[in-house]
């Protein structure tokens, strides 16, 4: 039962991530939202299996989320995109 619930949580996360992008929340916020759902799914799976492999999987997802939140993806503004197009990045 638990793996099916985790799969539903992942699907909900993908939908929420897509909705946040469509709403204009930006890539950084959308990724953070999707990763939160992914962490939740990992925790659900961890409660059912409790193996070291499942724990390592959740730890990797948390690490990725922390890196995205800490170092973030900086949005590219129009001036920056123009400089990159001309080769002056």
Buried (B, 14 or more C-beta within 10 A) or exposed (E): EEEEBBEEBBEBBEEBBEEBBEEEBBBBBBBBBBBBBBBBBBBBBBEEEEEEEBEEBBEEBBEBBEEBEEEBEEEEEEEEEEEEEEEEE
